[in-house]
Amino acid sequence: MSEYERALSTMGDSGITWIDIIFRWCVVLLVDVAELLGISYEALNVYLFVFLLPIALLCSGLMNIYLFKRFRDEVGKTSV
């Protein structure tokens, strides 16, 4: 069984065609990137969705808070 078949068999069909097409495309992309990096598909999934995605979301949230406060301070200065 190839790495592609093994990775694609980890999830069932959702029944929604466009979601299944995007899922399969992403799995193929992840398998290719994992082979390029010399790691397994599962390890790449862990790195992306357990470590990198939460860090990116946290940074995005913190940046939004910072920019909201900065915007609020700038608006407060102009209205006085």
C-alpha positions, -999 to +999 in steps of 0.1 A: +000+000+000+015+033-010+017+063+013-010+080-006-034+051-002-026+048+035-032+085+041-064+087+021-078+056+039-076+074+073-108+093+066-141+082+052-161+101+026-181+130+039-207+127+011-200+163+000-181+161-033-162+194-031-151+187+005-138+152-005-119+167-035-102+193-014-095+168+013-078+144-011-058+172-027-046+183+007-036+147+016-016+143-016+001+177-009+009+167+027+023+133+016+045+151-010+057+177+015+064+149+041+084+130+016+103+162+007+111+168+044+119+131+051+092+126+077+060+107+078+026+120+068+014+116+104+044+135+119+037+164+095+001+164+106+011+166+142+036+194+135+011+214+115-021+210+135-008+205+171+021+229+171+021+254+142-016+261+138-022+269+175+008+291+176-004+309+144-039+314+159-025+327+192-002+352+173-032+363+152-054+368+183-027+387+201-021+409+170-058+416+168-059+427+204-029+449+200-042+465+168-077+470+183-062+488+213-039+509+191-069+518+169-090+527+199-062+550+212-057+567+179-095+573+176-095+586+211-068+611+203-085+626+173-119+630+190-105+652+218 
